């Protein structure tokens, strides 16, 4: 429940509003193909209906994220715990699983207690140590868990004194790679964050891990307009406002960013009148606005909330039921699988869907 408690800044981003299941599934860099059919069986709308029927009123925000009306994750936790207790399900606390094996039943061992069960559903999240336990006790292949959904650290000069600035639409591309993302970006006191950054960190999780989070990042500060449009605007300024100082002109990006670009890369002309700047130089400036390369020196280290990329190999799971293809009566759901998604409630939806279909399969066998 700890991730539920802290998700969405303590509000709990339950799921994401869904218009089309196919489009929804594209938000999963790992698991898109496998989850597509599962989402048709238990969709985001089914999640919303379930919580509503159980007394939790939800709201959909302008960006599609779904939260409880209370804006408090405890509302979701209380709902889940109440349903568990109402159905007579026992919650065992302080029971650390050391091993488990199957004969006629699953034998689940802790240091001082043994539990026997006909069925076993593992929802242990991305805990790397427990992944080793799964691998040792089930022979399931494990894709080593690594971080996903993180901010980038950078002390690049072009970001100096820009903390707090938000850009609504940037294009971020990993230098020398065909991996990019678009969306909003926030400049922080340690580097950059926001949806575009988090999305890129998810898409490129493995690559960035291999690079030890040290790489060059290309920023297009104004992804909604082309390089030629930027140049045309500068030339128009030169024609109509020739007496104005170059760094005081507006070109559709925050003025502080514009000044930083000029003072970092064109410091000798930043304070000149635009009429004194050659068209070729204006073309070079447009190029830098369109593509500024900065150095990323690491990732954020928020260990409480990050999502992991990695887990039980998807080829070994039947996604109609989330049952293991290797062991009968063994199920997996949530982040323990090699499934992860962009920020916005998608990771929780994968967990709700997997948990629901696994539970339905388990119940079906008892009818």
TIVOPA-232021 format. One record per residue (C-alpha): residue in three letters; x, y, z; chain; residue number from 1. Coordinates in Angstrom, 3 decimals. Layout:
// TIVOPA-232021
   residu         c1         c2         c3   chaine   num
      ala          X          Y          Z        A   NUM
...
END
This chain:
// TIVOPA-232021
   residu         c1         c2         c3   chaine   num
      unk      0.000      0.000      0.000        A     1
      unk      3.022      2.269      0.345        A     2
      unk      3.104      3.087     -3.372        A     3
      unk     -0.627      3.795     -3.345        A     4
      unk     -0.068      6.197     -0.451        A     5
      unk      2.652      8.260     -2.114        A     6
      unk      1.514      8.115     -5.747        A     7
      unk      0.369     11.307     -7.409        A     8
      unk      1.921     13.430     -4.699        A     9
      unk     -0.207     11.709     -2.067        A    10
      unk     -3.425     12.007     -4.096        A    11
      unk     -3.146      8.576     -5.811        A    12
      unk     -3.367      8.659     -9.584        A    13
      unk     -5.735      5.657     -9.788        A    14
      unk     -5.782      5.253    -13.574        A    15
      unk     -5.969      7.251    -16.798        A    16
      unk     -9.088      8.078    -18.754        A    17
      unk     -9.293      5.858    -21.813        A    18
      unk    -10.924      6.598    -25.145        A    19
      unk     -9.377      3.836    -27.218        A    20
      unk     -7.799      0.687    -25.745        A    21
      unk     -5.260      0.428    -28.562        A    22
      unk     -4.043      3.980    -27.963        A    23
      unk     -4.065      3.404    -24.204        A    24
      unk     -1.780      0.352    -24.534        A    25
      unk      0.820      2.443    -26.396        A    26
      unk      1.745      4.025    -23.061        A    27
      unk      3.574      0.826    -22.046        A    28
      unk      7.142      0.629    -23.449        A    29
      unk      7.254     -2.907    -22.014        A    30
      unk      3.983     -4.845    -22.061        A    31
      unk      2.044     -3.031    -24.794        A    32
      unk      1.316     -6.118    -26.911        A    33
      unk      0.676     -8.425    -23.946        A    34
      unk     -1.690     -6.057    -22.141        A    35
      unk     -3.827     -5.128    -25.132        A    36
      unk     -6.199     -8.094    -24.832        A    37
      unk     -6.211     -7.888    -21.036        A    38
      unk     -7.372     -4.264    -21.118        A    39
      unk    -10.399     -5.262    -23.187        A    40
      unk    -11.349     -7.607    -20.319        A    41
      unk    -10.710     -5.122    -17.501        A    42
      unk    -10.267     -1.569    -18.738        A    43
      unk     -9.652      1.801    -17.082        A    44
      unk    -13.419      2.367    -17.248        A    45
      unk    -13.896     -0.892    -15.320        A    46
      unk    -11.478      0.387    -12.681        A    47
      unk    -13.406      3.633    -12.365        A    48
      unk    -16.700      1.699    -12.112        A    49
      unk    -15.334     -0.646     -9.441        A    50
      unk    -14.151      2.168     -7.180        A    51
      unk    -17.356      4.140     -7.733        A    52
      unk    -19.491      1.114     -6.837        A    53
      unk    -17.434      0.740     -3.675        A    54
      unk    -18.059      4.277     -2.503        A    55
      unk    -15.031      6.129     -3.904        A    56
      unk    -15.906      9.114     -6.074        A    57
      unk    -13.329      9.825     -8.750        A    58
      unk    -12.558     12.807    -10.978        A    59
      unk    -10.793     13.073    -14.312        A    60
      unk     -8.416     16.007    -14.704        A    61
      unk     -7.777     17.878    -17.965        A    62
      unk     -4.742     15.747    -18.819        A    63
      unk     -6.705     12.482    -18.389        A    64
      unk     -5.361     11.463    -14.989        A    65
      unk     -7.954     10.057    -12.595        A    66
      unk     -7.880     10.858     -8.849        A    67
      unk    -10.238     10.416     -5.916        A    68
      unk    -12.392     13.507     -5.364        A    69
      unk    -10.939     13.634     -1.852        A    70
      unk     -7.442     14.252     -3.312        A    71
      unk     -6.219     11.836     -0.650        A    72
      unk     -4.651      8.437     -1.387        A    73
      unk     -5.888      7.190      1.989        A    74
      unk     -9.369      7.061      0.430        A    75
      unk     -8.149      4.381     -1.993        A    76
      unk     -6.284      2.482      0.716        A    77
      unk     -9.334      2.473      3.014        A    78
      unk    -11.533      1.184      0.186        A    79
      unk     -9.177     -1.696     -0.643        A    80
      unk     -8.690     -2.683      3.004        A    81
      unk    -12.436     -2.539      3.728        A    82
      unk    -13.191     -4.853      0.799        A    83
      unk    -10.495     -7.249      1.933        A    84
      unk    -11.781     -7.419      5.512        A    85
      unk    -15.459     -7.558      4.474        A    86
      unk    -14.707    -10.688      2.449        A    87
      unk    -12.991    -12.332      5.412        A    88
      unk     -9.527    -12.253      3.877        A    89
      unk     -6.704    -12.364      6.407        A    90
      unk     -3.790     -9.975      6.010        A    91
      unk     -0.613    -11.356      7.535        A    92
      unk      1.878     -8.688      8.538        A    93
      unk      5.596     -9.107      9.239        A    94
      unk      5.642    -12.286      7.133        A    95
      unk      8.781    -12.100      5.026        A    96
      unk      8.788    -14.897      2.453        A    97
      unk     12.121    -16.689      2.389        A    98
      unk     11.146    -19.479     -0.042        A    99
      unk      8.212    -21.231     -1.660        A   100
      unk      7.764    -24.507     -3.534        A   101
      unk      4.987    -26.603     -5.036        A   102
      unk      4.082    -30.243     -4.412        A   103
      unk      0.359    -30.864     -4.028        A   104
      unk      0.091    -27.353     -2.609        A   105
      unk      2.232    -24.267     -2.527        A   106
      unk      4.414    -24.258      0.581        A   107
      unk      5.268    -20.668      1.475        A   108
      unk      7.925    -20.246      4.155        A   109
      unk      9.028    -17.389      6.372        A   110
      unk     11.627    -17.595      9.139        A   111
      unk      9.096    -18.763     11.735        A   112
      unk      5.941    -19.872      9.895        A   113
      unk      4.793    -21.978      6.947        A   114
      unk      1.585    -21.398      4.930        A   115
      unk      0.053    -23.915      2.520        A   116
      unk     -2.055    -22.768     -0.423        A   117
      unk     -3.518    -24.346     -3.544        A   118
      unk     -3.044    -21.130     -5.539        A   119
      unk     -0.355    -18.467     -5.309        A   120
      unk     -0.580    -14.925     -6.731        A   121
      unk      2.638    -12.911     -6.472        A   122
      unk      2.281     -9.098     -6.482        A   123
      unk      5.585     -8.204     -4.865        A   124
      unk      6.403     -5.149     -7.009        A   125
      unk      9.869     -4.499     -8.372        A   126
      unk     11.773     -5.669     -5.292        A   127
      unk     15.108     -6.872     -6.674        A   128
      unk     15.863     -9.195     -3.758        A   129
      unk     12.515    -10.950     -4.073        A   130
      unk     13.062    -11.273     -7.824        A   131
      unk     16.020    -13.482     -6.931        A   132
      unk     13.745    -15.568     -4.678        A   133
      unk     11.266    -15.995     -7.553        A   134
      unk     14.018    -17.035     -9.942        A   135
      unk     15.462    -19.568     -7.467        A   136
      unk     12.091    -21.096     -6.535        A   137
      unk     10.246    -21.130     -9.868        A   138
      unk     12.935    -21.145    -12.592        A   139
      unk     11.150    -18.200    -14.191        A   140
      unk     13.455    -15.996    -16.269        A   141
      unk     13.911    -12.579    -14.663        A   142
      unk     14.772     -9.409    -16.554        A   143
      unk     16.943     -7.575    -14.036        A   144
      unk     14.952     -4.651    -12.544        A   145
      unk     16.319     -1.167    -13.175        A   146
      unk     14.816      2.293    -12.508        A   147
      unk     12.295      3.902    -14.842        A   148
      unk     10.408      7.231    -14.596        A   149
      unk     13.069      9.556    -13.218        A   150
      unk     14.254     13.140    -13.670        A   151
      unk     17.588     14.099    -15.234        A   152
      unk     20.413     15.815    -13.363        A   153
      unk     22.396     18.502    -15.164        A   154
      unk     24.471     21.553    -14.267        A   155
      unk     24.724     22.686    -17.880        A   156
      unk     25.329     26.418    -18.193        A   157
      unk     22.289     26.965    -20.407        A   158
      unk     20.027     25.865    -17.509        A   159
      unk     21.615     28.248    -15.003        A   160
      unk     19.075     30.313    -13.005        A   161
      unk     16.126     28.858    -14.914        A   162
      unk     14.667     26.757    -12.076        A   163
      unk     10.891     26.946    -11.906        A   164
      unk     10.365     27.576    -15.620        A   165
      unk      7.884     25.244    -17.316        A   166
      unk      7.716     24.782    -21.078        A   167
      unk      4.482     23.307    -22.378        A   168
      unk      5.868     21.599    -25.477        A   169
      unk      9.490     20.561    -25.946        A   170
      unk     11.079     17.788    -27.973        A   171
      unk     13.788     15.809    -26.175        A   172
      unk     16.110     13.487    -28.093        A   173
      unk     19.002     11.383    -26.814        A   174
      unk     22.005     12.436    -28.877        A   175
      unk     23.072      9.919    -31.544        A   176
      unk     19.980      7.794    -30.843        A   177
      unk     16.539      7.686    -32.479        A   178
      unk     14.807      7.949    -29.112        A   179
      unk     12.751     11.019    -28.281        A   180
      unk      9.694     12.304    -26.442        A   181
      unk      7.543     15.414    -26.472        A   182
      unk      5.516     17.203    -23.831        A   183
      unk      5.932     19.597    -20.942        A   184
      unk      9.296     20.094    -19.239        A   185
      unk     10.192     21.720    -15.921        A   186
      unk     13.624     23.161    -15.154        A   187
      unk     14.567     22.317    -11.559        A   188
      unk     17.435     23.424     -9.338        A   189
      unk     19.178     20.114    -10.156        A   190
      unk     18.320     19.661    -13.832        A   191
      unk     15.093     18.946    -15.722        A   192
      unk     11.888     17.057    -14.992        A   193
      unk      8.256     16.949    -16.135        A   194
      unk      6.223     14.617    -18.390        A   195
      unk      8.567     14.794    -21.407        A   196
      unk     11.574     13.846    -19.256        A   197
      unk      9.779     11.057    -17.377        A   198
      unk      8.446      9.617    -20.630        A   199
      unk     11.924      9.594    -22.182        A   200
      unk     13.388      7.950    -19.068        A   201
      unk     10.801      5.183    -19.437        A   202
      unk     11.294      4.609    -23.169        A   203
      unk     15.088      4.578    -22.831        A   204
      unk     15.376      2.978    -19.372        A   205
      unk     17.742      0.187    -20.465        A   206
      unk     19.889      2.403    -22.692        A   207
      unk     20.317      5.076    -20.008        A   208
      unk     21.171      2.403    -17.428        A   209
      unk     23.919      1.130    -19.747        A   210
      unk     25.205      4.691    -20.122        A   211
      unk     25.250      5.042    -16.319        A   212
      unk     22.946      8.035    -16.805        A   213
      unk     25.692     10.113    -18.408        A   214
      unk     24.731     11.240    -21.902        A   215
      unk     24.042     14.177    -24.213        A   216
      unk     20.458     15.358    -24.579        A   217
      unk     19.126     17.524    -27.398        A   218
      unk     16.374     20.002    -26.486        A   219
      unk     14.053     21.614    -29.002        A   220
      unk     12.661     24.430    -26.845        A   221
      unk      9.747     25.164    -29.172        A   222
      unk      8.573     21.852    -30.612        A   223
      unk      5.313     23.351    -31.886        A   224
      unk      7.104     25.516    -34.464        A   225
      unk      9.733     24.683    -37.064        A   226
      unk     13.286     25.942    -37.326        A   227
      unk     12.318     27.959    -40.415        A   228
      unk      9.466     29.616    -38.532        A   229
      unk     11.896     30.661    -35.778        A   230
      unk     14.232     32.117    -38.397        A   231
      unk     11.371     33.893    -40.177        A   232
      unk     10.320     35.468    -36.882        A   233
      unk     13.866     36.725    -36.213        A   234
      unk     14.151     38.186    -39.706        A   235
      unk     10.744     39.841    -39.289        A   236
      unk     11.970     41.369    -36.011        A   237
      unk     15.065     42.616    -37.826        A   238
      unk     12.904     44.222    -40.496        A   239
      unk     10.317     45.805    -38.204        A   240
      unk     12.190     46.300    -34.900        A   241
      unk     15.806     46.723    -35.963        A   242
      unk     16.689     49.029    -33.081        A   243
      unk     15.780     46.464    -30.409        A   244
      unk     18.495     44.559    -28.540        A   245
      unk     18.637     40.927    -29.652        A   246
      unk     18.314     39.355    -26.192        A   247
      unk     15.227     41.452    -25.371        A   248
      unk     13.167     40.109    -28.271        A   249
      unk     10.345     37.612    -27.824        A   250
      unk     10.339     34.539    -30.048        A   251
      unk      7.790     32.305    -28.316        A   252
      unk      9.946     30.776    -25.582        A   253
      unk     10.465     32.136    -22.031        A   254
      unk     12.696     35.222    -22.149        A   255
      unk     15.090     33.823    -19.516        A   256
      unk     15.763     30.781    -21.710        A   257
      unk     16.237     32.964    -24.783        A   258
      unk     18.760     35.125    -22.921        A   259
      unk     20.628     32.067    -21.614        A   260
      unk     20.934     30.601    -25.124        A   261
      unk     22.323     33.877    -26.438        A   262
      unk     24.690     34.461    -23.510        A   263
      unk     26.009     30.881    -23.627        A   264
      unk     26.496     30.496    -27.373        A   265
      unk     26.282     34.012    -28.883        A   266
      unk     27.587     36.193    -26.041        A   267
      unk     29.407     38.558    -28.406        A   268
      unk     26.173     39.702    -30.088        A   269
      unk     23.579     39.208    -27.313        A   270
      unk     23.521     42.942    -26.553        A   271
      unk     23.644     44.131    -30.139        A   272
      unk     20.731     45.625    -31.998        A   273
      unk     19.118     42.978    -34.180        A   274
      unk     19.679     45.188    -37.240        A   275
      unk     23.427     44.691    -36.687        A   276
      unk     23.183     40.878    -36.709        A   277
      unk     23.795     39.070    -39.993        A   278
      unk     21.062     36.806    -41.365        A   279
      unk     23.465     33.855    -41.301        A   280
      unk     23.985     34.406    -37.556        A   281
      unk     20.219     34.551    -37.042        A   282
      unk     20.029     31.235    -38.862        A   283
      unk     22.581     29.772    -36.428        A   284
      unk     20.583     31.112    -33.473        A   285
      unk     17.408     29.500    -34.837        A   286
      unk     19.342     26.239    -35.074        A   287
      unk     20.286     26.434    -31.373        A   288
      unk     16.701     27.127    -30.307        A   289
      unk     15.659     24.165    -32.411        A   290
      unk     18.417     21.964    -30.995        A   291
      unk     20.390     22.785    -27.855        A   292
      unk     22.651     19.988    -26.642        A   293
      unk     23.147     19.675    -22.881        A   294
      unk     25.051     17.162    -20.749        A   295
      unk     23.081     14.924    -18.375        A   296
      unk     25.158     13.769    -15.388        A   297
      unk     22.756     11.437    -13.564        A   298
      unk     19.187     10.704    -12.535        A   299
      unk     17.026     11.602     -9.561        A   300
      unk     17.368      9.279     -6.567        A   301
      unk     13.818      9.230     -5.157        A   302
      unk     13.817      5.586     -4.040        A   303
      unk     10.286      5.623     -2.616        A   304
      unk      8.254      6.260     -5.736        A   305
      unk     10.203      5.199     -8.802        A   306
      unk      8.872      2.561    -11.160        A   307
      unk     11.087     -0.323    -12.207        A   308
      unk     11.692     -1.706    -15.665        A   309
      unk     12.240     -5.455    -15.421        A   310
      unk     10.731     -8.481    -13.743        A   311
      unk      9.305    -11.869    -14.699        A   312
      unk      9.719    -12.513    -18.440        A   313
      unk      6.478    -11.806    -20.298        A   314
      unk      6.908    -14.781    -22.636        A   315
      unk      6.329    -17.093    -19.640        A   316
      unk      2.913    -15.630    -18.694        A   317
      unk     -0.558    -16.405    -20.079        A   318
      unk     -2.078    -12.918    -20.292        A   319
      unk     -5.625    -14.218    -20.488        A   320
      unk     -5.316    -15.213    -16.830        A   321
      unk     -1.874    -13.889    -15.740        A   322
      unk     -1.010    -17.483    -14.849        A   323
      unk      2.496    -18.859    -15.187        A   324
      unk      3.138    -21.054    -18.228        A   325
      unk      5.742    -22.935    -16.195        A   326
      unk      3.842    -23.667    -12.970        A   327
      unk      0.170    -24.488    -12.643        A   328
      unk     -1.648    -22.453     -9.964        A   329
      unk      1.015    -19.724     -9.926        A   330
      unk      0.038    -16.180    -10.950        A   331
      unk      1.802    -12.829    -11.253        A   332
      unk      0.403     -9.293    -11.382        A   333
      unk      1.693     -5.741    -11.154        A   334
      unk      5.246     -4.533    -11.255        A   335
      unk      6.712     -7.963    -10.522        A   336
      unk      6.233     -8.542    -14.267        A   337
      unk      8.484     -6.933    -16.875        A   338
      unk      5.820     -4.277    -17.483        A   339
      unk      6.109     -0.556    -16.916        A   340
      unk      4.491      2.543    -18.325        A   341
      unk      4.621      6.291    -18.593        A   342
      unk      3.500      8.449    -15.701        A   343
      unk     -0.214      9.182    -15.429        A   344
      unk     -1.913      6.221    -13.749        A   345
      unk     -0.889      3.631    -16.335        A   346
      unk      1.231      1.520    -13.986        A   347
      unk     -1.616      1.199    -11.494        A   348
      unk     -3.995      0.209    -14.295        A   349
      unk     -1.703     -2.660    -15.306        A   350
      unk     -1.760     -3.811    -11.678        A   351
      unk     -5.575     -3.556    -11.360        A   352
      unk     -6.073     -5.430    -14.644        A   353
      unk     -3.592     -8.188    -13.812        A   354
      unk     -4.938     -8.622    -10.297        A   355
      unk     -8.545     -8.777    -11.516        A   356
      unk     -7.931    -11.349    -14.280        A   357
      unk     -5.783    -13.526    -12.011        A   358
      unk     -8.461    -13.426     -9.300        A   359
      unk    -11.178    -14.323    -11.832        A   360
      unk     -9.144    -17.300    -13.006        A   361
      unk     -8.562    -18.491     -9.444        A   362
      unk    -12.265    -18.165     -8.595        A   363
      unk    -13.298    -19.960    -11.787        A   364
      unk    -11.404    -23.052    -10.666        A   365
      unk    -13.377    -23.155     -7.420        A   366
      unk    -16.826    -23.045     -9.081        A   367
END
